[in-house]
Amino acid sequence: MESIAKFPIREIISKDYRSALVFRAFGIDFCCIGDLTLQEACVRKNLDQKDLVEKLEEAFALPDEEINDFHSWPLNRLSNYIETKYHGLIRERVPVIQKFLKQIVKVHGTFEPNLKKVKSLFDQSTSELLDHMQREELIIFPFIRKIVAGGKSKDLLLGPSFQNVKETIFSLMKEHDQEGEYLEEIRSLTNNYSPPDYACNTYKVAFALLKEFEISMHQHIHLERDILFPGAIQLENQSSIIRN
């Protein structure tokens, strides 16, 4: 199992998503440093590599009937899953979290300036995220569904600028990196979503929702960046060969 240290973080997560929870517990954010190997991430974070590997082994040994082999899914099924589960959850949770953050900033913001920064970061990140999801739903997901159904990419108008699929996906992936940075900063400002001892229930719920949101976003980004988007590029390449 020690050889796992030589694999990139994203590759480990792709093989078994339970590893994501272990990485998160060790403060390894695979949105931002997922291209590093486990060994490199441990060096950067000053972590005990042996301890991390042992925790991964324990996670992999646990039975989990809900693990899905997303790599084996047809891309149209995966895009539908992402849109229904993750995009739907984001649109449901964002206004709720914003409401809670607004309340705790109003009560505690004067004495806790970090809360204002958290609210500002969350508002900025989710505004960009909602636009990001809309472009996925209007451009990438329809492309995938039509190609899988037997269409040709030349028949797809990719938005008003007529960007090709690769250009759109590369742009979306850069935005994933930015989202990862927002999440990391929010986690840092909230002390890993740990409310102070005097926190009221509103305060505690706000932090709990932020933590849940980050965990969901990590899996969401992983499915798109490491499985769906590479698959879409491959589909686009194959359809280009057919056209030529």
N, C-alpha and C positions, 0 to 999 in steps of 0.2 A: 504493500500500500504506500510505502514511502515514495514510490515513483510518481505518485499523483502530484507531488510537489513540483514536478516539471511541466505540468499541464496548465494552460491558461485558466483563469477563474471562470470565464464564460463557458469554456468547454466542459468543465466539471459540472457546472450548473445545468448545462444542456443535457447531460447524461442522467442527472438525478436532481430534481429541483429541491429536494430536502436539504441539499448542501447550502442553498441560499440562506436558510435560516441560521445555519452554523456560521457562515461568513458574516452575516449581519450581527450575530451575537459577539463576534470578535471585532466588530467595527470596520469590516471590509466591505466597501460599497462597490458592487460590481458594475454599477452604472458608469462610474468614473474610472475605475482602475481594472475593469474586467479583462483587459488585454494582457495584464501582467500574469505571470505564472504564480502559483500558490507560494512558491519559495520567494519570489521577488516581492510579493505583497507582504509577506511576513517580515522581510528585511525593512521595507519601507515603513511599516507600522510598528516595528520593534516588537513582534509577537513571537511566542514560542511555537515554532513550526511543529514540533512533535505533539504538543498539546492539541493544536488545531487538527492535525491529521487524525489523532485519536478520536476527537469529537465527530469528525466526518465519518469515521468507521462506525461509530455508534449510531449515527443517523442512518447510514446506509443499511445497517443490520435490522432496523425497525421495520416491521411489516406495515405496508401502506397500500390499501386497496384502491386509493383514489389517485395514485400516480398515473399520469397519462403520458404515453409516448407521443409527444406532439410532433416529433420528427416524422412519424409514420402517417400523420393526418394529411389528407388532401388539403391544398392551400386554401381552397374556398371554404372548407369546413373550419380551418383555423381562423381565417379572417372573420367568419361569422361569429365564432366563439369570442374572439377579442372584442369585436364591436358590441356584442350582447352583454358579455360579462364585465369587461373593463371599461369600455367607453360609457356603458350604461351606469356603472358604479360611480365613475368620475362625475358625470352630470348630476347624479343624485347627491353625492357627498359634498361637492364644492360649495354650493350655497349654504349647506348646513354648517360646515366648518367655518366659513366666512362669518356666519352669524355668531357663532361661539367666540371666535377671535375678536370680533368687534366688541362683544360684551366684556371680555376680560381686559382688553386694551382700555376700554372706558373706565373700568374700575381700578386696574392696577398699572396702567401704562405710564402714569406720571412718575411712579417710583421704580418701574421695571421697563426701561427703554428697549430692552431686547424684545419685549412682546410686540412693540410697534414695528420693529424690524422683521419679526416673524410674519406678522400680518401683511406687511408690504411685500415681502418675498413670496408669500403664498398667493396673494392677489396677482402679482406679476407673472408668476410661474403658471398659474392655472388659466390666466387669460391667454397666454401663449399656447398652453396645452390644448385648450378648446379649439383654437384655430388650427393647430397641428392635427387634431383628430378629424376635423371637418375635411381637411385636404386628403387625409387617408381614406375617408368614407366616400369622397367624391372622385378620387383619382385612383388610388392604389387598389382598394378593395374591389371596385367594379372591374378594373383591368383583370385582376386575378380570376374573378368569377366568370368573365367572358372567355378568357383564354382556356380555363379549365373546361368550360362548356363547349369548346371547339372553335372559338372565334380567333381572330387575328388582331394583333396589336395595332396594325395600321388603321383598323376600323374605330379605334378609341381616341377620342379627343381629350387630351389630358389637360383640361383646364384652359383658361383664356390665353395663357402664354404658350400652350401646346408643348410643354416640356416633355421630354421622353421619360420613361419610367426610371431609368438609372439616375438621372439628374434629380428627379423628385425624391427618390429614396435616399440619395446621399444627403440631400438637404434635410430630410426628416431625421436621419441618423445624427446629424450635427445637433439638431434640436434635442434629441435624446440625451446627448452629452450635457447640454445646458440644463435640462431637467434634473439630471443626476447631480449637478453642482448645486442647484437650488435646494434639493432634498438634503444634501449633505450639510449645507449651511444652516438650514432650519433645524436639523437634528442637533447640530453643534450649539446653536443659540438656545435650544430648549433643554440642554444637558441630557441628550438622548431621551427626550420626552418625559423627563422626570419633574413633575410639579413640586413646588416647595411644600413644606409641612403645613403651612397655613392655607393652602389652596382650597377654595370652595369647590363644590361639585361641578360648576360650570367650567372652572379652570381645569379640573381633572379630565372632564369629558373632552374638552378641546384638545388636550395633549394626547389622549387615547385615540381620538379620531385622526389626528395628524400621524400618529404611529401606524395605524391601520392603513392610512392612505399611502404612506411611503412603502410599506410592505407590498401592497397591491401594485403600486407603480413599478417596483422592481421586477416583479414577475411579468407585468404587462410589457415593459421595455425589453425584457429578455426574449419573450416570444416573438416580438416584432423584429428586433435587431438581429437575433441569432438564428431565427428559423424562417419567419414569414418573408422578410425583405430579401435575404439571399435567394430564397425560392422564387420570388417574383422576378428578380433579375435573371435568374436562369430561364424562367418562362419567356421573358422578353427576348433573351438571346436566341432561344430555340425558335421563336416565332419570326425573328429577323432572318434566320437561316432559311426558313420556309419561304419567306417573301422573296428572298434573293435567288 
